């Protein structure tokens, strides 16, 4: 478990862990350039979720 001090560190660690996890899974099964495009789209959606969570979560995590 990651010992994060504030919500920004928790979100950053979430993004890095799951971003690398998605990248690892997709790179093991790349058969075309469509899979690379899927990686980019999934990582952008994950980053957008993290940014929206930080913007709309006012209470301390």
RAHU-V134801 format. One line per field, one symbol per residue. psi: psi as a letter, one per 40 degrees, with the letter a starting at -180 (. if undefined). A space follows every 50 residues. Layout:
psi = ???
This chain:
psi = ihgididddddddddddddddddddddefheieddddddddddddddddd dddddehdih.
